[in-house]
Each structure stands twice: as structure tokens, then as C-alpha cells.
Amino acid sequence: MNYHHGFYLKRLKDTFGAEFHGMSDPVREAHLFRKTLELYPLHIEKNDLIAGWYGYTSREALESVYVPEPEPVLKSTREKRPVDWLRAHGYSPGGYDRAHHEVDYKTILTRGIDSYIQEVENELQNSENSEEKTEYLKGMLISLKGAERFSTRYAELAEELARNTDDGADKARLLRIAAACRKVPMKPPTDFLEAVQAAYLIRTLNCLSSYTCCSVSFGSFDQYMYPYYRVSKENGMTEDEAIAILLQLFRMLDNTSGNDCALSVGGVDENDNDATNELSYILIKAEKKSKLRAPLFTARINRNTPKEFMRELVSKELFEMGQPSFYSEENCRAAVAGRGIEPSVARNFQISTCMNLVIANAEAAHGWGCKVNCHLPLELALNGGKPLVGELPLEFKTKPRTEYKSIDEIYTQYRSYMIELFDIAMDWNQADTVLQAKHQPNAWLSALTDDCIKRGKDRWDGGARYHNLIIEMMGFANTSDAITAIDRLVFEQGKYTIDDFIKAAQANYEGYEQLHKDILHCDKYGMNIDRADRNARRLLDINAEICEAKSAENRRYLPSLHTLWEDVLWAKGRPAFLDGRLSGEPVNKNAGPSTSARRAGPTCTAISACKINQIRYSGGQALDVHIGIRNMDSIANRDKIAAYIQTYFKMGGLQLQVNGLSVETLQKAYDAPQEYSDLLVRIGGHSRYFRDFDDNMKKKFIERFKIEEGAFG
């Protein structure tokens, strides 16, 4: 309904960019934000209970108001750099990240935006402020005050619609919306409808300020909304009325952000007691009823999560939507504390859509900070400092070698090359982040992040207390499986040489069919075989150590095993690997093994995943499990699935996500997509329409589901 994607939103901002040339960067960006809030089309639909529809109804309508800016605010004059060569070999070092941010909704709702305005105004009175700080504070003030104009525009629209209707109930509904929007988010809400209205407006402002709705999440919604729910319930609001408000919220989220908003239920209170409440169950009911992509439910499971709550979560209605993702409260908190964050602060982590664990009020979170090709350092180590295919004309400090007597020597060389590759990528990332943060700052989001007002800095430029970058370890299982195969076939059996492995992979295994067969029959991570699992852990520990060693001051590099759908898309451009993977074939997905290793079943997969040190991978690493819907017809089977999830967490797992569709349904959707246009599947922290994937990804889903279906029956 509302066409507002980030790319076109930026184009709209560019339309008015020339008007603010000559201003300081934060003031200019703040004026652009304010201008957007004044001009963006707003909508209130029939029967709406809260306001929130925004954007152009078509690309054509948006382009009709777009006038290209003659001189861009920030030009890119980058030359060919070493990082460009890395990109050609599967590295993607990213840069400034406008998405994946979290704010502390509980604090913002409690305080109201007016209190942030007062805090900025007080800080502006400090005579010792530098000019740079003063300019940034001015940008914050402009941005914060723009929020009132935005919400007031919704109020004015609702009042206009109310004047034009003779229906008494309709008039009352519209005037209720108007009253809420004239109050929130500037002032604290007092009931459930006002609180939901405020939270949605705040999230919308977050999206508009950053040009994207990608992974802009709601945090522990059932916890901070519960006091407002209780007030409204005491004043006569029924459960059905609460669900109606939530369903409209879900529809707007699905329409404006698709699959990019996580909403958490469950967890613990400040005394570590289970915090499941009445609203937690109502949210689940609303989610089951909605059958939409958004929001993405994330269930925070603790040691005392009620059995009845698990039964509500482990249900056919949710699993067939790819919902929810499960998170271990205790293990996730330990992982966040492992970054060097105080335990009292780490307990306040929130869950981002891309499975990141973020301190909402204190951390600038850079999702997808870099995709790392885990296999490339192994190629360099075994092939004399050269990739197996193509060129990498970099001057490495690591001395090339091709002769090895043990796997230990290979690991040493692997580590050395990985350090050099990582340094190149992260040095570029940091330089680009600083450049973008200075010239295209986000004063709105920074004002809502602790310490930024006091410091007068952007959250990405030293304002936030913590700054993390997520490092995605692509193809780690394929790489460790290759090491396991070399250890067995070269060092243990002496059947082949390392050169045989290299030539076979370079030929995509054509003419090396027996070697290929022998490699594929070697032990693999995910089969609960200690030898293979030890190699996976050793490889991941090396990469985690490199990230930890590179971290400095408040900047943390957080390793992650999150692939999203890149296990297929990223892998398309990669040549054959030394583990027998053929050119273009998918790599392992998330924290799971390669597809062939999944034949051992989900229990072996889970045990293997718990042998790696997941606490060191707080960037995100869900284990994916397929559970056929036919297995959920009985309470006994649902309890068995719940026990599987909870046992995984007791063994050290952090995150687990499910797909519950039957292979039969997926095959029908593949054969007749027009008849299954609304079929949802879970993939890497998101729920997506099955129809949106290409044939390769669809086939991979079906293949993996065939392997695992029936495991819990």
C-alpha cells in the first residue's frame, strides 16, 4: 500500500538537499530529516485504531516529486584498493551501517521525547562546548522537535477525517487517534493504545532518519508494554480489543518493513524470575491470527520458562509461518558479557532482526560489518599464498609454504593469512564508518542513545558507549570439513597429497571423481563425530581470537555464523572448495553443517553445534531445524520438540530457529507457485515468502527438509 523503500526515501531527501548546503553536517542532515517529516504523505485507513501508514502509493507518485540534486552532499572518489581484491574473493567489508539499530523503548516511552529535547537544551547552555559539539547538539534539537510535527500531522489528518464523517463511532475512533498523536511520543503514554501508537511512531522515525527499515526492531515488547496493558484492562479494555490493536500494528509493520522487525516475548525480570505475562500470551494469539511476515517473533527462553508458554510457542500455527526464533536467556547474556560488557548491563540485551544481541540504549550495532570467506586463508596456506582460482595481488607478510607435516602447521599458516586479510578489511571498514558518520550523521538516533547528548557526538563517531561490528564467517563448516579430510586422507592414510586436493578443486573435481568421493565420505561437522567437530571448534576459536585481538577501546568485532540466505547467494560466485563442494553450490547455513552432513539428523547436528564455543559468537549463529507439521498433532510431540529446544540451550546453544512446513507443501509450492503465493518460510532471522526465492534456494529448502522431516515423529 505505501511505497517508501529506503532508496527512494533518500532520493526524496536529495530533492531538498541543495536548500541546506553550507550548513554543518549534523545540522544539514537534521534539516533534511525534518523536511521529510513535514512532507512525507500520511494515510489513515478505514477502521484504523492507531495511525502509522506513510509513504507514496507508487514509485511513479514518488518520482513525480523528485528533482535530482546537482551536487551530492557526499561524493565517493575511492580508487582501486586492496579491499576490492578481497571482495572478488568473497570478502565484503561493509561500511557505515544505517540499519540493525535498537533503541530502549521502555525508557523513551517513560520519558517522552520532550525530556530529550530538554536534555539537549540544557547541554547547549554549557559555555565550554566546542563548536563541533554545539553543531551536533543543534542537529539533535532540530531532529527531536521534528518528531512533534510528524505526530501532529497524523492528529490533524484524523481530525479532518472526523469532521467529514457523520458516523458517531467512526468520529470517536478518529478523534481517539488524534488525541493520542497530539500527545505521544512527545509525552509519556498512559494506556495501551497510546503506548502502541508511541512505539510505532518512534520506530517510524528511526526508519525515516536512517533511510531504511531494515532490522529496526521492537525489543522486549511484552515487558515494556505490560504496565500500559494492565491500565487499559483495568479501564475495561477486552482481550479482543487488545488483539485488534496488535493486528493493525502487525499489518503496518508487514507493509512498511516486510520481514525486518523483531519483537520479543518472554525473558526474565530484574531478579532473574521468569517474566512471562498475560500480554506475552496475547501477542502469540495475535501472531497466530495475523499469518504475516512481520513482526518476527523471538522467544527468550530461560530455565524457568513455563511449560504452557512453551506449548503455545511450539505450535503448528506458528511453525508453519517459520515462527518463532528461540533464544537462551542465560547463554545470550553470557555471550554479551563476554564482549567485556558489565554483567549488570549485559542483562539488558535486546534481539535484532538479524539475530544480533544489542544493548539497546548504549550500543551502536553494525550488522553485517564484514562477510569473511573462511576458506580463502586455507587456499592461501596450501597454495603458496595464492587463491585456487583468480588473482589476489596483495603483498602478504606471511611467508608462503606448500609443504606440511601436520594439520597443526596448516592451522598456524591459516591463522597468519586470516589476520592479514582481516586487518585489510577492518581498517577499510573503520575508515569508511568514520567518514560516513561525520558527513551523514544521524542526530535523531544518537539523541536516543545514552552518552551521545552529553558527548555531543554521533553514535557511530564516539558517542555511543559501545560500538560493535558483526563479522559473518561464511563457509566455516566447509572449511573445517576440508581440514578434516586432508588430515585423514593426506596425513593419516597417505592416500593423496595436498597438491592432489588443490588440482582437484581447481578442476571442479572433473577427472578426480574417486578423490571427490573419498572426501565426501570423510567425517564432517554436524555428525556428532569428535574429530570433525574439534576441527570446527578450532577453526572458529582462531577466528574469534583474531576478532577479539583486533578489538580496541569501545570498538568490538563480533564473530557471527549468521548467513541469512547468503549460504546460497554468496556461494554462487565461489569456485569449488577443498571439502568437495562444487563450484556454485551452497555453503553451510548459519551454525549448521553442510547439507550432506545433515543426514545424521537434528540431534547430531545440535550436539555438534554445542561443541563449538558459541559464547564467543555473540554476533548471531542460529541453528536451523526443520520440523514437519505432521509431528505437531499431539501434545506429546510438541513437548518433545520443546524438550529438544531446551536441551539444546542447556548444552550451550544460543539461538535456534524452526521451519515447520511439510516437504509435500514445499514441493507443491515449487511446482505451482501461483497457488501458494502467501507461503512463508524462515531463513536466517527472517520470514520470507517462498515465492520470492530463486529455484536454487527453493530446491535447497526442499532437499534439507527431506533429510530432516520425521525426526521428531
N, C-alpha and C positions, 0 to 999 in steps of 0.2 A: 504493500500500500504506500509506504513512504520511502522515497528514493533518496538516500542520504549517505551512501558509502563514503569512506574516508577520503578516497582520491578526489571525488567530486566536491567534497566539503572543502578540501584545500584549494581547489580551483575557485570556489566561491570566495574564500578568504583572499586569494590572489587578486580577485577583481578589485578589491578595495585597498590593496597593498600600497599603491602609489600615494594614496591620501596621507599615509603616515610615514613617508620617507623622511629621514633626517632625525627621527627620534631615537632614543636609546633602544637597544634590542628588547629589553623586557617591557618597556612602555609601548613600543610599536606592536609587539605580539599581543599585549593585553588589549590594546585598542582594536586589533583585528578580531580577537575573541568577543569583545563587547559588541562590535558591529555585527558579527554573526548572530549573536543572541537577539539583537534588535530586528534583524531582517529575515531570519530563517522562518519559512512558513510553518504554522502550527495548525493542528487539527484536533477537534473533539468530535468523536463519533456518537451516533445514537446509542443510548443505553450505557455509555461510559460512566464509570464510577469515580475514576481518577483521570487527570489529564496527563498527556505524555506523547501523543502522536506528533511527529515532527518530520520535516523533510519535503522535498519535491516529489510529486506523484509520478514523475517520469524523468528520464535522462534529458529528454527534449525540453521539458519545462525548466530544468536547472541550467542547461546550456544557453537558454534564451536570455538569461541574465548575466552570462559570463562574458567578460571583456578581458582578453589576455593582457597581462601586465608586461609592459615593455622591458623592464629591467627587474629580474628576480631579486628577492631580498637576499638570498644566499646563493652564490654561484659555486659550481663544482668545477675545479680545474685540476683534478687528480691526474697524474701521469701514471704510466705503467709501473707497477711496484711489485716487489716480491709476493705480496699478498694476492695479486692477480694470478700468479702462477699457482699458488695454493688453491685458489678457487677452482682452477681447471682440474685439480686432483681431489676434489671432494671436501675442501675446507670452505666454510662460509663464516668469516669472522664478524659479520653483522656490523653494527654501529649504534648510533643513538636509537633507542627503543621507545616509541611513544605508547606502546601497548603494555599489557601484562602488569598494570598497576593496581594497587589496592589502597583504599582509604579506610579509616576507622569510623564506620557508620555510627557505632554506638556513641562515640564522643561527639561527632558532628551533630547528630540528632539531639543529643543532650544540651549542647552549647548553642546551636543555631549559628548561621553564617554571620549574623550581626556581631557576635562575640569575636570572630576572627577579624572583622573589619576594625573593631575597637582595639584589638591587639596590634594590628599593623599601624593604626594611627598613633598609638602610644609609642611604638618603636620609632616612628618618624620624628618624634619630638626629641630624640637623642641627638644632642649637638655634636657628638663625637662620630657620628656616622660618616663613612666615606661617601664620595659621590656615587660610586658603583653600588653600594648598599642602598643608598637613598633611591636611586633609579629603580632598583629591583623592588623595593617596598612600594613605590608608586605603581609599578606594574601589578603587584598583588592587590592593591587597593582598587584599581580600575577593574580588575578581573572579578573580585569579590562583589563589588557593587553591581556589576553586570548581571549577577545571578538574580537580583531582585527584579530587574527589568524583565528578565526571561520569565520568571514565575508570574509576574504581574500581567504579562501579555496573555498567558493562559486564563487568568482571572477575568480579564477584560473580554476575551473571546467567549467564555462561559456566560458572562453577564449579558453579552449581546444576544447569544442564543436563547437565553432565558427570557429576554424581552420579546422575542419573536415567537414564543410558543404560548398557546392557550391551555396546554395540558398542565394541570396543577402538580402532578407527580413529577413530570419532566422538568418543570420550572424549579421545583425543590431540589432535584438531583443536580441541576446545573449550578444553582446558587450554592449548593454544598461544595461543589468543585471550586467555585470562585472563592468562597471563604477560605478553603484550605490553601489555595495558591496565593492568596494575599497574605498568608501567614508563614507558610513554610516554603523553602528551607531556611528563610532568614531568621525565624524564631523557632524555638523548640515545639514539636508537635505535642498534642495532649491525648490523642486517641489513635486507634489503629489505622483508620483511613488516612488521617493526616500524616502518620509516620510512614506509611507505604508511599503516599504521594511525595513526601520529602525525600525518601530514599531514591525513588525513581528519578526525580528531578536532579538530585546530586549526581547520580550515575550518568544521566544525560549530559550534564555539564562537564563531567570528567571526559566523556567521549568527544564532545564538541571541542574541548580545549586541546585535545591530543590528536585530533583528526581521525580517530579510529575508535571503533567499539570492540576491537579485538582483545579478548581476555581481560575485560573490565568487569570484575566480579563483585558479588554482594556479601561475601564473608558469612559469618555465623548468623544468618537471618533469623532463625528461630530463637536465638538467645537475646539479641538486642531488641527484637520486635515484641517479645513476650510481655513486657510490662504494659505496652500500649494495647496489646490484645486483651489483657486482663481488664484494663479500664473500660474498653468498649464492651466487653462481655458483661461486666457489672452494670453497664448502662443499657443493656438489652440487646446487644448485637448477637445474632444467632450464628451457629457454625456455618450454615449455608450462606449467610451474608458475608462472612469472612472468606469463604471459598470463592465467592463471586468476585471479591476484590482481588484475590490472588490470581484468579484465572485471567482477569484483564491485564494484570501485571505480566503474567507469563506470555500472553498474546503479544503485548507490546515488545517484550524482550525478544521473542522469536522473530518478530517482524523487523525490528531495528538492528538486531545484532545476531540473529540466527542462532548459532551454537556457541557463542563466545561469552557466556555469563554463567559462572558457577555460583551456586547457592548451597550453603552447608546446613545440615541438620545434625543434631546430636552433640557430643562432646562432654566436657566436664566443667564444673564451676570453679571458683577461686580456691575451694577447699578440696579439689580433685574428686568431688562427688559427681555421679552421673547427672548431666544437666538436661536430659530429655524432658520435654514438657508437652503440654496439650497442643501447642502450636506446631510442634515437630510432627505430630500425627496428622494434623490438619493440612500441613504443607504436602505430606505424602499423598493424602487424598486428592488434593488439588492437582498434583503432578500426574497421578494416575488418570484423572479425568481429562486433563488437557491433551495428552498424547502429542506434545510438541517437542521440538528440538531443545528449546530453552524453557526454563533455566536448566543447567546441568547440575543434577543433584550430586553432592559429595557428602557421604555419610561418615561422620567422625565417630569411630568405634573405640570404646575404652573397655577396660577389663570388667566393668560392671554394667555394660550396656544391657538393658532389659531384654529378656528373651522375646517378649511380644513386639518390641521395637524391631528386632532383627527379622522377625517373621513378616512384619509389614514391609520391610525393605527387600527381603528375599521373596519377591512375588512375580508372578507371570506378567502382570500389567506393566511393571517397571522394567523387568529384564528384557521384554520384547521391544522396549524402547532404548535398550543399551544403558539403562539407568539402574542404580546409581554407581558411582565410583566409591570404593571403600578405603578409608584411611585409618591407620592405627594412631590413636591419640598419643599414646606413650612413646612409640617409636619415632613419630614425626617430631615430637617435641625434643627428643634426644638428638635428632638429626639437626634441628635448628640450633640447639645449644652447641653442637659440635662445630659450628661456624665461629665460635668464640663469643656468642651472644649470651648474656647473663640468663640463667635458667628462669628467673622471675619474668624476664622479657620474652624469652623463647616460648613460654606457655601461651602467649597471646598470638601465636602464628595464625594466619589465615591461608586458605587454599585458593590459588588462582586457577583459571580455566585450564591452563597448560600444565597442571599438576605441580606448579611451583609452590613452595611453602614460604610465605612472606609475612614479615612483621608490618601490619597494615599502616601503622601510624609512624613508623620510624625507618622504613627501608625502601630505597629505590631499587626496584627489581627489574633486571634486564633479561627478559625471557629470550631464548634462542640467541644468546650472546655469541655463540660460535658453534657451527657443526664441525666436528672433528672426524676425519677419516681415520679410524683406529688402525686400518690395515696398511696405510701408507708408510708409517715408520717401519713396519715389518718388511715391506718391499724394499725400502732403502737399506735396511740392515742386511738383507740376504742378497741383494743385487748390486752390491758395491756402491751404495749411495745414490742409486738411480731407481725411479719407479719402473714397474714392469712394462708399462705402456706409456708412450709420450715422453715429454721432457720436463724437467724441473731444474732450470738453470740457476740454482742458488748455490752460494758458497757456504758449505757447511763446515763447522769446526770439527765435527765428528770425523775421525779418520776412517775411510771405507775399509771394509773387510768382507771376504766371502767364505773364508774357511772357519768352521766352528767345530768344537769338540763336544759341546753340550748345549742344552737348552738355556742354562744359566748365562752363557756367553751371548746367546741371542737376545735374552731379556736385557742384558746390560747395554747392548747396541741399540735395541729398540728404545729404551729409556732416553738415551742420548739424543737420538733423532727426534723423538717426540718433544723433548724440551726445546729444541731449536725451532721446530715447526710451531709450537705453541707460543713461544716468545714473539715470533714474527706476527702471528695472527692477533695476539692480545695487545701488542704495542700499537698496532694499527687501530684496533678497536678503541683503545683508550684515547688516542689522539682524535679520532673521529667523534667520539662521545663528547669530549671536552669542547671541540669546535661547535658541534650542534647545540650543546647545552648553553653555550654563550650567545649564539646568534639566533636560536629559535627556542628560547626558554618557555617553560610552562608555569607561569606565575600562579595560576589557579590551583593546580595540583600541589605545587610547592607550599602554598599557604596552608594547605590542609595536612601537610607533613610536619611532624614535630621537628623543631630546631630551625626550620627554614626561615621563619619570620625573625627569630632572634638573630640569626646569622645574615639575613638579607641575601640569601643565595638560592639558586635553583637546586632542586632536589638532586639533579644529576651533576651539579658542579660544586659539591662540598656542602650542600645544605642539609641533606638527609644524614641521619646518624649512621646508617648502614647503606652500603651500595653493593649489590651482588650482580654477577653475570652468570647466566646458565650456560654450561658447556656440554653440548649434546655429543655423546660418544657413539657415533654411528658405526654399526657393524662390529661391535666388540665381541659378540659371541662367535661370529665367523672368524675373527682374528685369533681368538683363543683356541678355537677348534683347529685352525691351521697349525698352530704351535703344537697342539696335542698330536696331530697327525705326523708332523715332522719328527717329534720326539719318538714316536713309535716306529715309523717306517724307515727313518734315517738312522737315528742314534741307537735305538734298541734292536731293530731287526736287520739293519744294514741292507735293506731290500732296494732302496733308492737313494739318490743323492739330492742335496738341496738344489743343485743345478737341474735335476730332473723335474722337481716341483716348479721351478721358475719357467722352464721351457714349456711345460705342460699348460701352465696358466696363461702364458703368452700366446699359446696356440688355441686358447679356449678349450683345451683338453681334446682337441681333434687329433687323432693319431696316438693319444695317450689314454685310451679307454681303460686299460687294466689299472693304471695308476689312479685314474679318476675313481674307479670302482673301489679300490683299496682305501683311498682317502675317505670316501663316503661311508665306509664300513668301520672307520675308527670311532673310538669313544667321543661323545660330544657333550658339551654343556647342556643341561636340561634333562639328562637321562639318569640323574642321581648316581653318577659314577665319579668317585672321588678324584681320580686322575684328571678328568676333563674339567670338573668343577674347580679344582685347585688352580688350574691354569686360568680360568675365567676370573677367579678372585685375584690372582697375582697380577694379571694384566690390568684389572680395574684399580687395584691398590696403587700400581705405578702411576696411572693417570690421575688418580686422586691426589697422590703426593705431589705431582707436578703442579696441579691446580692450587693446592694449599701453599706450596713454596712460592708461587707467583703472587699470591695474595699479600696485600700490604695496606697498612692503616685501615681505613674503613671499606676498602675495595676487596671484595671476596669473589673468587672464581669457584662456582659451584658445579661440580660434575653431575651429569644427568644421563639417564638412559632412555629419555623420552624421545620417541621417533615420530609421533603423530602418524601421518601416512607417508612420511619420508622414507620408511623402510622399503617402499615400492618406488616412489618418485625419485628420491635421491639415488637409489640403486640403479635406475635406468641408465644413468650416464657413467656407471662404473664398470671397468673391464672385469674379467674373471679374477677371483681371489684364490689364494693358496689352500683354501679349505674345500675346494671342489665346486664352489659356487660358480656358475657360468655367467658370462657377460650379460648384464641387464637384469639378472634375476634379483628378487628382493633379498635384503639382508634381514637379520633377526629384528623382531619388533619389540620395542620397549625393553623391559628386563627379561624378556623371554628368549628361548633358544631359536635356532634356525628351524624352518618348517619340518625338515626331516627328523630332527631330534624330538619334536612334539609327539611322535608316535609312542613315546614312553608313557604318555598320559599326563594329566594335570597334577597328579600327586607328585610324581617325579619332578615335574617342572617346578613346582612350588618348593620342594626340598632343595633342589639345586639353587634356586634363586635365593634361598635363605643362607646358603653357604657363602655368598658374596657379602661384603660388608656394606649393607645398604645404608647404614647411618652416615657413611661418608658421601652418599649421593643424594643430598637433600635438594638438588635441583629438580628431582622428579624421576621416578622409574617404576611406573605401574606394571604389574604383571597382568597380562590379558588371559582370561579364561573363557572358553565357550561352554555354556550350559544349555542343552536343548530344552525347549519349553515343555516337552513331554515329561521331563523329570520333575516338574514342579506341580504336579497334580495333587500331590499329597503333602500333608503337614510333615510327615516323617522325612520325605525327600527334601523339603525346604529346610528343615532343621539340620539335615546332613550337609546341605550347602552352606548354611550359616556356620556350622562347626568347622567346615573346611576353611572359611574366611578367617574365623577367629583363631584357628590353629596356626594358620599362616602368619598372623600377627604375633602370636606367642613365640614363634620361631625366629622373629626378627624382621618380617616383611613390613614395608611401609605402606604400599598402595596396591590395590587390586581392583581391576575393573572387569565387567562382565558383558558378554553378548549372549542373549538368550533365544535367538531365533533358531528355528529348525533348519537343517540343511535343505529339506524339501521346500520350505518357503523361500529361502535364498535362491534356490535353483529356478523356481517359478518366476521370481523377480528378475532373474538374469534373462530368462527366455522371453518373458512378456513384461518389460519394464513399465509399459503404459497402464498395466493393471495393478501395479504396486508402487505408485508414484509417491506414497507417503511412508514407505517402509524405512525405518530408522535403524542404524547400526552404530555401535560405539567404536571409536577409533582414537586412541591416544589422547584422552581427556575431552573429547568432543563427541556429540551425537550428530551424525550426518545422514542425509537421505542416501539410500543405497544407489538410487538412480544417478547421483552426481559423480560416482566413481567411474573410471575407465574400465575397460574389460579386464585388464591385468589385475587391478585391485579387486574387482568383483570375484575373479577366479581364485585369488589368493584367500579371500574370505571363505569361499565355499570349500576350498581344499583344506584349510585349517580346521574349519568346523566339522568336516567329515572325520578328521583324525580324532577330535576330542568328544564328539557327540556320544552320549551314552555313558560317560564316565561316572556320573552320579546316579544312574538309574538302577 
